[in-house]
Structure formats: structure tokens, C-alpha cells
Amino acid sequence: MKNKNQCGVALSAFIIKDKGDVYLCRSMEPIGNIKESSPEELWNSKKAKEIRARIAKCNLPCKVLNCNYINHEK
């Protein structure tokens, strides 16, 4: 069943923290570090695919207030 508040962030962007760690979701572990891998390598990595699969199944409320990537359509 598709979550009506499905997060789309992992399908279009990632977050880079100040030390270079790259995240698809702020609530999950990083997919790698931008200082060690190219954006393309990180985006297409096994870890990124694993995190996207977890995000697709996630039913937890988003911790990012007013996140633009959440689909609020009913």
C-alpha cells in the first residue's frame, strides 16, 4: 500500500552535510561521502538503492517540518 504522505526526496535530491556525508533522508544513515565518491557514484550506489527501498516502505512522520518533498495529496 502506498503511503499517502510518500516522501519523494530520495528520487530527486540528496543532502550534503558539512563534513561531506551524503544523505537521502535526514533520519537514516548516510549513503557515503562526497569527498570520497562522485555524486553519480553515490546516487547510483547499492546503499542509495537500499535507502530508497526503505524510504518507500516508511510510514513514520517526517521529521523535517514543512518539507517540500512530501506528497500530501489524498
ZIURNOR-V331476 format. One record per helix or strand of 3 or more residues. SS is the DSSP state (A for helix, B for strand). FROM is the first residue (numbers start at 0). LEN is the number of residues. If there is no record, write none. Layout:
BEGIN
ss;from;len
SS;FROM;LEN
SS;FROM;LEN
END
This chain:
BEGIN
ss;from;len
A;8;4
B;20;3
A;38;5
A;45;12
END
